[in-house]
Amino acid sequence: MTEETRHKLFTGTKAVDKAQENEEDVVLNISLRPQKLTEFVGQKDITDNLKVCITATKQRKEPLEHVLLSGPPGLGKTSLAHIIAHEMGTKITATSGPAIERAGDLIGILTNLEKGDILFIDEIHRLSKVVEEFLYPAMESSQIDFIIDKGQYARTIKFNLKPFTLVGATTRTGLLAAPLRARFGIFYHMDFYPIEDLARIIKHSATILGMKIEDEGASEIARRARGTPRIANRLLRRIRDYAQVAKIPKVDSQVAAKTLDELRIDKAGLDEIDRKVLKAMIESFSGGPVGIESLAASLNEEVDTIEDTIEPYLLKAGYIKRTARGRLATRLAYEHFGLKYEKQPDLF
C-alpha cells in the first residue's frame, strides 16, 4: 500500500471518487464482473427476460434485437452488455457517446462488425445529432447513407452492414431523442440493489480477491454501499487494504464498520459529498425548494454530477424530493443530522 493510500485510509480523507476510477479500480472492476447470466446477482426480472430473448434468438439463428439499458451509474449496465455478447457467442466492441465525435468514426466501427456482433455504446444519450442520424438506418436496415461532395455534385453512397446488435447504456433516458429510443426492441431499467443482493455480490467478490469475510461483515458493507455494486466492490477493496495492513485474517462487521467510518461513509451510506448537498439544502436554502443550478453553484459542483451521481440515491432513499419549484430536503434528511424538521409552507 502506498503512503498516499495509507494516509487516505487512516485519516478519513475521501477515498471513494464517484466521478471516475483510477486504473487499478478499472482493472479490478473488470475482473470482478460476472461472465454469465447465471453469475449475475440481482435484477432478476431483467435477467429472466433477457435469458428468454437470447434463447429464442439463438434458436432462430438471428442477431439479438437492439437493447437499451438505463439506470444510475454502477448498477451493471456494462456488465450486462458483456454478458449478452458472451451468451450470444459473439464479439463485443465497446465505446461511449462522447468518444464518437464524427460520423466517420461511427462508420469505421460499424463496417468492422461481423454478423451478430455487439456494439456497446455507453452514455448513448451524449451522441451528437449528426452521429445519431447515421445510426437510424444502421439499426433499422443494416445500412448507412454517406453523402460525398457538395452542391450539385453531392451524392449518397450506401454502405451495407452485417446485421449487428446495438446495446446502449444511459443514465438519463429522458435525454435520448425519441426516434433513437423507438428503434430499440428491448428496453430495461435497472434499479438500486437490495442489501441481500449486495451482500451476495460482496461475498463473491471477496472470494475472487482472496479475502475472508463473515456474513455480518458483508452485510455491513452492503448497508453502506448506496444500493450500487460498483460502490460495494470499491469499499470492499479499501477494507481489504485495511485488513492487510492491520493483519486481520477475516473481516467481520466491526472491522468493516471501523474502516467505513474512517472513510467517512456513515451508516446510511452517505459520504461527504452527499452530506454537503443535504447540509447546503438545509442550512443555505432553509430546506428548499432550491433549483439544481443554484445548488450546484453553492457547492462548486457540476450540475450533471449532482443529477447523475448524487441525486438518484438521495431521491430513492427519501432524503430529498423533486417538485415543480425545485429540490426539497425531507424530514429524513433533517433527522439524519439530528435537526428539527419544519415543513415548508405551500406557496401555491
C-alpha positions as CSV (number, residue, x, y, z in Angstrom):
1,M,0.0,0.0,0.0
2,T,1.4,3.4,-0.9
3,E,1.8,6.2,1.6
4,E,-0.9,8.2,-0.1
5,T,-3.4,5.3,0.2
6,R,-2.4,4.7,3.8
7,H,-2.9,8.4,4.6
8,K,-6.3,8.4,3.0
9,L,-7.3,5.2,4.8
10,F,-6.4,6.3,8.3
11,T,-7.1,10.0,8.2
12,G,-10.6,9.6,6.8
13,T,-9.9,11.6,3.6
14,K,-12.5,10.7,1.0
15,A,-11.1,7.7,-0.9
16,V,-14.2,6.9,-2.9
17,D,-14.4,9.0,-6.0
18,K,-17.8,8.8,-7.6
19,A,-17.0,10.5,-10.8
20,Q,-14.1,8.4,-12.0
21,E,-11.9,5.4,-11.0
22,N,-8.2,5.0,-11.2
23,E,-6.6,2.4,-13.4
24,E,-6.3,-0.2,-10.7
25,D,-10.0,0.1,-10.0
26,V,-10.9,-0.2,-13.7
27,V,-8.9,-3.4,-14.0
28,L,-10.3,-4.9,-10.8
29,N,-13.9,-4.0,-11.7
30,I,-13.4,-5.9,-15.0
31,S,-12.1,-8.9,-13.1
32,L,-15.0,-8.8,-10.6
33,R,-17.6,-8.6,-13.3
34,P,-19.8,-11.7,-13.9
35,Q,-19.3,-13.5,-17.2
36,K,-22.7,-15.3,-17.5
37,L,-26.3,-14.6,-16.7
38,T,-26.3,-17.3,-14.1
39,E,-23.5,-15.4,-12.3
40,F,-25.3,-12.1,-12.4
41,V,-26.8,-11.3,-8.9
42,G,-29.9,-9.2,-8.6
43,Q,-32.2,-7.6,-11.2
44,K,-33.9,-10.9,-11.5
45,D,-36.8,-9.7,-13.7
46,I,-34.3,-8.3,-16.2
47,T,-32.1,-11.4,-16.3
48,D,-35.0,-13.7,-16.7
49,N,-36.5,-11.8,-19.6
50,L,-33.1,-11.4,-21.2
51,K,-32.5,-15.1,-21.0
52,V,-35.7,-15.8,-22.8
53,C,-34.8,-13.2,-25.5
54,I,-31.3,-14.7,-26.0
55,T,-32.5,-18.3,-26.1
56,A,-35.3,-17.5,-28.7
57,T,-32.9,-15.5,-30.8
58,K,-30.2,-18.2,-30.8
59,Q,-32.9,-20.8,-31.8
60,R,-33.8,-18.7,-34.8
61,K,-30.1,-18.1,-35.5
62,E,-30.7,-14.3,-35.7
63,P,-28.9,-11.4,-34.1
64,L,-30.5,-10.1,-30.9
65,E,-32.7,-7.0,-31.2
66,H,-31.2,-3.7,-30.1
67,V,-31.1,-3.4,-26.3
68,L,-31.3,-0.2,-24.2
69,L,-30.2,-0.3,-20.6
70,S,-31.0,2.6,-18.3
71,G,-30.4,3.4,-14.7
72,P,-28.0,5.2,-12.3
73,P,-24.2,4.5,-12.7
74,G,-22.6,1.4,-11.3
75,L,-25.6,-1.0,-11.4
76,G,-24.2,-3.4,-14.0
77,K,-25.2,-2.0,-17.4
78,T,-21.7,-2.6,-18.9
79,S,-21.5,-6.0,-17.3
80,L,-24.9,-7.0,-18.9
81,A,-23.6,-5.8,-22.3
82,H,-20.6,-8.1,-22.0
83,I,-22.8,-10.9,-20.7
84,I,-25.0,-10.6,-23.7
85,A,-22.0,-10.9,-26.0
86,H,-20.8,-14.0,-24.1
87,E,-24.2,-15.7,-24.1
88,M,-24.7,-15.0,-27.8
89,G,-21.2,-16.2,-28.5
90,T,-20.2,-13.1,-30.4
91,K,-17.6,-10.3,-30.2
92,I,-18.3,-7.0,-28.4
93,T,-17.0,-3.6,-29.4
94,A,-17.3,-1.0,-26.6
95,T,-17.2,2.7,-27.0
96,S,-19.1,5.7,-25.5
97,G,-21.2,8.5,-26.8
98,P,-18.7,11.4,-26.3
99,A,-15.9,9.3,-27.9
100,I,-17.7,9.2,-31.3
101,E,-17.2,12.8,-32.4
102,R,-17.8,12.4,-36.1
103,A,-19.9,10.2,-38.4
104,G,-16.7,8.8,-39.9
105,D,-15.7,7.4,-36.6
106,L,-19.0,5.5,-36.4
107,I,-18.7,4.3,-40.0
108,G,-15.3,2.8,-39.2
109,I,-16.7,1.0,-36.2
110,L,-19.9,-0.3,-37.9
111,T,-18.1,-1.6,-41.0
112,N,-15.7,-3.7,-38.9
113,L,-18.6,-5.6,-37.1
114,E,-19.3,-9.2,-38.1
115,K,-22.8,-10.7,-38.2
116,G,-24.3,-10.9,-34.7
117,D,-21.6,-8.8,-33.1
118,I,-22.4,-6.5,-30.2
119,L,-21.8,-2.7,-30.4
120,F,-21.9,-1.3,-26.9
121,I,-22.3,2.5,-26.6
122,D,-22.1,3.8,-23.0
123,E,-23.7,7.2,-22.3
124,I,-25.5,6.9,-25.6
125,H,-27.6,10.0,-24.8
126,R,-24.4,12.0,-25.3
127,L,-24.1,11.1,-29.0
128,S,-24.1,14.1,-31.3
129,K,-27.1,14.7,-33.5
130,V,-25.1,14.0,-36.7
131,V,-23.8,10.7,-35.4
132,E,-27.3,9.8,-34.2
133,E,-28.8,10.3,-37.6
134,F,-26.3,7.8,-39.1
135,L,-27.4,5.2,-36.5
136,Y,-31.1,5.2,-37.6
137,P,-30.7,3.3,-40.9
138,A,-27.9,1.2,-39.4
139,M,-30.3,0.0,-36.7
140,E,-33.3,-0.5,-38.9
141,S,-31.9,-1.9,-42.1
142,S,-28.2,-2.5,-41.5
143,Q,-27.2,0.3,-43.9
144,I,-25.7,3.7,-43.6
145,D,-26.0,6.5,-46.0
146,F,-22.9,8.6,-46.6
147,I,-23.0,11.8,-48.5
148,I,-19.9,12.8,-50.5
149,D,-19.1,16.0,-52.3
150,K,-21.3,19.1,-52.0
151,G,-23.8,21.1,-54.0
152,Q,-24.7,19.8,-57.4
153,Y,-22.1,17.1,-57.2
154,A,-23.4,15.7,-53.9
155,R,-24.4,12.1,-54.0
156,T,-25.3,9.4,-51.5
157,I,-23.4,6.2,-51.1
158,K,-24.9,3.3,-49.2
159,F,-22.8,1.0,-47.1
160,N,-24.3,-2.4,-46.4
161,L,-23.5,-3.6,-42.9
162,K,-23.7,-7.1,-41.4
163,P,-26.6,-7.4,-39.0
164,F,-25.5,-6.4,-35.6
165,T,-26.9,-5.7,-32.1
166,L,-26.6,-2.2,-30.6
167,V,-26.6,-2.2,-26.8
168,G,-26.9,1.3,-25.5
169,A,-26.5,2.3,-21.8
170,T,-27.7,5.6,-20.4
171,T,-28.1,7.2,-17.0
172,R,-30.6,9.7,-18.4
173,T,-33.3,8.2,-20.6
174,G,-35.1,11.5,-20.9
175,L,-32.2,13.0,-22.9
176,L,-32.5,10.3,-25.6
177,A,-34.1,11.5,-28.8
178,A,-37.5,9.9,-29.4
179,P,-36.5,8.4,-32.8
180,L,-33.5,6.7,-31.3
181,R,-35.3,5.4,-28.3
182,A,-38.1,4.0,-30.6
183,R,-35.5,1.9,-32.5
184,F,-34.6,-0.3,-29.6
185,G,-36.6,-3.5,-29.4
186,I,-35.6,-4.4,-25.8
187,F,-35.6,-1.9,-23.0
188,Y,-34.7,-2.5,-19.4
189,H,-34.4,-0.1,-16.5
190,M,-32.0,-1.1,-13.7
191,D,-32.8,-0.1,-10.1
192,F,-30.7,0.1,-6.9
193,Y,-30.0,-3.3,-5.3
194,P,-31.4,-4.5,-2.0
195,I,-29.0,-5.2,0.8
196,E,-29.3,-9.0,0.5
197,D,-28.2,-9.0,-3.2
198,L,-25.3,-6.6,-2.5
199,A,-24.1,-8.9,0.3
200,R,-24.1,-11.8,-2.1
201,I,-22.0,-9.8,-4.6
202,I,-19.6,-8.7,-1.9
203,K,-19.1,-12.3,-0.7
204,H,-18.5,-13.4,-4.3
205,S,-16.0,-10.5,-4.9
206,A,-14.2,-11.3,-1.7
207,T,-13.7,-14.9,-2.9
208,I,-12.1,-13.6,-6.1
209,L,-9.9,-11.1,-4.2
210,G,-8.8,-13.9,-1.8
211,M,-10.4,-12.3,1.2
212,K,-12.2,-14.0,4.1
213,I,-15.3,-12.1,5.2
214,E,-18.1,-13.0,7.5
215,D,-21.8,-12.7,6.6
216,E,-22.2,-9.8,9.0
217,G,-19.2,-8.0,7.5
218,A,-20.6,-8.3,4.0
219,S,-24.0,-7.1,5.2
220,E,-22.4,-4.1,6.9
221,I,-20.7,-3.1,3.6
222,A,-23.9,-3.7,1.7
223,R,-25.8,-1.3,4.0
224,R,-23.4,1.5,3.2
225,A,-23.0,0.8,-0.5
226,R,-25.9,3.0,-1.6
227,G,-27.6,0.1,-3.4
228,T,-24.8,0.0,-6.0
229,P,-22.5,-3.0,-6.8
230,R,-19.7,-0.8,-8.1
231,I,-19.5,1.1,-4.8
232,A,-19.8,-2.1,-2.8
233,N,-16.8,-3.6,-4.6
234,R,-14.8,-0.3,-4.2
235,L,-15.5,-0.3,-0.5
236,L,-14.5,-3.9,-0.2
237,R,-11.1,-3.2,-1.8
238,R,-10.5,-0.4,0.7
239,I,-11.4,-2.8,3.6
240,R,-9.0,-5.3,2.1
241,D,-6.2,-2.7,2.3
242,Y,-7.1,-2.1,6.0
243,A,-7.3,-5.8,6.9
244,Q,-4.0,-6.4,5.1
245,V,-2.1,-3.6,7.0
246,A,-3.7,-4.5,10.3
247,K,-3.0,-8.2,9.7
248,I,-6.7,-9.1,10.2
249,P,-7.3,-12.6,8.8
250,K,-11.1,-12.3,8.5
251,V,-13.3,-9.3,8.1
252,D,-16.2,-9.1,10.5
253,S,-18.8,-6.4,11.0
254,Q,-16.6,-4.5,13.4
255,V,-13.7,-4.3,11.0
256,A,-16.0,-3.3,8.2
257,A,-17.7,-0.6,10.3
258,K,-14.4,0.8,11.6
259,T,-12.9,1.1,8.1
260,L,-16.0,2.6,6.6
261,D,-16.2,5.1,9.5
262,E,-12.6,6.2,8.8
263,L,-13.5,6.5,5.1
264,R,-16.3,8.8,6.4
265,I,-19.1,6.6,4.9
266,D,-21.8,6.9,7.5
267,K,-24.3,4.2,8.5
268,A,-26.8,5.3,5.8
269,G,-24.1,5.0,3.1
270,L,-23.8,8.8,2.7
271,D,-20.3,10.2,2.1
272,E,-19.0,13.8,2.4
273,I,-20.5,15.0,-0.9
274,D,-23.9,13.6,-0.1
275,R,-23.8,15.3,3.3
276,K,-22.6,18.5,1.8
277,V,-25.6,18.5,-0.6
278,L,-28.1,17.9,2.2
279,K,-26.5,20.4,4.5
280,A,-26.4,23.1,1.8
281,M,-30.1,22.5,1.2
282,I,-31.0,22.7,4.9
283,E,-28.6,25.4,6.0
284,S,-28.2,27.6,2.9
285,F,-31.6,27.2,1.4
286,S,-33.7,26.5,4.5
287,G,-34.6,23.1,3.2
288,G,-35.7,24.3,-0.2
289,P,-37.2,24.5,-2.6
290,V,-33.9,25.1,-4.5
291,G,-33.0,24.9,-8.2
292,I,-30.3,22.5,-9.3
293,E,-28.2,25.3,-10.8
294,S,-28.3,27.2,-7.5
295,L,-27.4,24.1,-5.5
296,A,-24.5,23.2,-7.9
297,A,-23.2,26.8,-7.8
298,S,-23.2,26.9,-3.9
299,L,-21.3,23.6,-3.8
300,N,-18.9,24.4,-6.7
301,E,-20.0,21.2,-8.4
302,E,-21.2,20.5,-11.9
303,V,-25.0,20.2,-12.4
304,D,-24.5,16.8,-14.2
305,T,-22.5,15.4,-11.3
306,I,-25.4,16.2,-8.9
307,E,-28.1,15.0,-11.3
308,D,-26.4,11.8,-12.5
309,T,-24.4,10.6,-9.5
310,I,-25.5,12.1,-6.2
311,E,-29.2,12.9,-6.6
312,P,-30.6,9.5,-7.7
313,Y,-29.8,7.7,-4.5
314,L,-30.8,10.6,-2.3
315,L,-34.2,10.6,-4.1
316,K,-34.6,6.8,-3.9
317,A,-33.6,6.8,-0.2
318,G,-36.1,9.6,0.6
319,Y,-33.7,12.3,1.7
320,I,-34.8,14.8,-0.9
321,K,-37.7,15.1,-3.3
322,R,-38.2,17.0,-6.5
323,T,-41.0,19.4,-7.0
324,A,-42.0,21.9,-9.7
325,R,-40.4,24.6,-7.6
326,G,-37.1,22.7,-7.1
327,R,-35.5,20.2,-4.7
328,L,-36.7,19.9,-1.1
329,A,-35.0,18.3,1.9
330,T,-37.3,15.8,3.6
331,R,-37.9,15.0,7.2
332,L,-35.5,12.1,6.9
333,A,-32.7,14.5,5.9
334,Y,-33.2,16.6,8.9
335,E,-33.4,13.6,11.2
336,H,-30.1,12.3,9.7
337,F,-28.3,15.3,11.1
338,G,-30.3,15.4,14.3
339,L,-32.1,18.6,13.3
340,K,-35.7,19.6,13.9
341,Y,-37.8,19.4,10.8
342,E,-40.1,22.3,9.9
343,K,-42.3,21.7,6.9
344,Q,-42.1,24.3,4.2
345,P,-45.3,26.2,3.6
346,D,-47.1,25.5,0.4
347,L,-46.9,28.8,-1.5
348,F,-49.2,27.6,-4.3
